[in-house]
Amino acid sequence: MSNDTTAGNPDPSGRFVLRIDPGLHGALRTAARDASLSLNEYCARKLASPGAAPDPEASGLIERAARLLGESLVGVVAFGSWVRGESGAASDFDVLLIAEECLPITRELYGRWDREPALYWRGHEVEPHFVHLPPEGAVPSGTWAEVATDGLVLHERGWLVSERLADIRRMISAGRISRRLLHGQPYWVRAG
């Protein structure tokens, strides 16, 4: 007996074909490889997870990042005034689009982002910042320190971003870097 629903059987087969953007497909394939799973198993687990129905604005942002960065996409992290709850009507929505080191961060990459229609997150225009993860153990830039203290990971491959952010928070806790304010603006200094 066939499980093909087109043959009049009311029981679903559990099989379907999904057409997605090649960049997103590449990002999913890489994430599955990093998790040591088949692409089918990885997608089935993602669809069954509690976060399987993400915010539509987050989905649009992640899809665009995947389309632009393809298999080089490492993560997407929101940060800045909106995340801290300090945004005003004119504030943008800052987001790090993290790429593998092998992908150069160029003006052309920003140009490709700008050629597409503007994206919005709850009424605030998305402002992308293309970056690479800081080297493991290196004292991070002020931006990365800010992201480690208040960033929201919207998407990541494996645990690469979360692990690096945890390392930076440990550096802050150990006093290797500290946050200061000058005229209301934060900056970070190294110990010593």
Order of alpha helices (4+ residues) and beta strands (2+ residues): alpha-alpha-alpha-beta-alpha-beta-alpha-beta-beta-alpha-beta-alpha-beta-beta
